[in-house]
């Protein structure tokens, strides 16, 4: 931009020719080579007649508020980079905090009646031998014919069945096992150059802003005093944000009480041969205790088992209790322009 002073006669001639426009400042006319300088302004307001706002002309800051900036708000854990026109990061924070957190709903898998994993034999005919020998069943034995081999025994102990513990699980339709982030909104404030005299309207100032603001960005003013403000007319939307938080939330781990109302009983049979054909003896065992099969001269070749009662019961779940809280830090209030379009009657 070039500013020159011309005699009034020349100025009037140029003005009549339509090549220039200007504003009066007592005596000579100041002529400028820009289009429509200071259009609609009084002479005393014509201090930067050819300046063009390369951002956005917005209302001057209100008492108690900082200069306007671009504020982005969006869902998720990350925020975009500041636009090139407003490269200075002046706020980074969070919003959308929940008042309380939910924990998973604990459940318990079904327990199971389990057959004895092994038989014990000894030389004593009364099952009170001090050095018993163990005859293991196959892993995961279901009661089918299983070969075993032993020398001569005086007696055989068939152990009682057992009930497996319940495995804790969580309700798939409830809250997840891992606590989500305590916030649902991320926010970022970005600033650039500002000029109080670059707008044609003296009640407005020029702030840096992209020609097309990216989605999620709005022009906002930050409240500089304590407490929650009442937003002014031109920035009606209040945004309560925080610079940080202390998260002490937790959920007690899921567990299961021992099984209750269990009823497990089975007939265990032993055979002389390895194919479960020549029955040597059998005994019914329950959760109440083991069974003794007395000799003499027992010699085992195989064994089978069959459930008489298979009712393992149920387990009561424990855990899933919420504790702790989120303590918010650095409360910050912004008042933002609204994108709402209001119809004019």
Secondary structure, 3 states (H helix, E strand, C coil): CCEEEECHHHHHHHHHHCCCEEEECCCCEEEECCCCCCCCCCHHHCCCCCCCCCCEEEECCCCCECCCEEEEEEECCCCCCCCHHHCEEEEEEEECCCCCCCCCCEEECCCCEECCCEEEEECCCCCCCCCCEEEECCCCCCCCCEECCCCCEEEEEECCCEECCCCEEECCCCCCCCCCCCCCEEEEEEECCEECCCCCCCCEEEECCCCCCCCCEEEEEEECCCCCCCCCCCCCEEEEEEEEEEECCEECCCEECCCECCEEEEEEEEECCCCCCCEEEEEEEECCECEEEEEEEECCCEEEEEEEEEECCECCEECCCEECCEEEEEEEEEEECCCCCCCCC
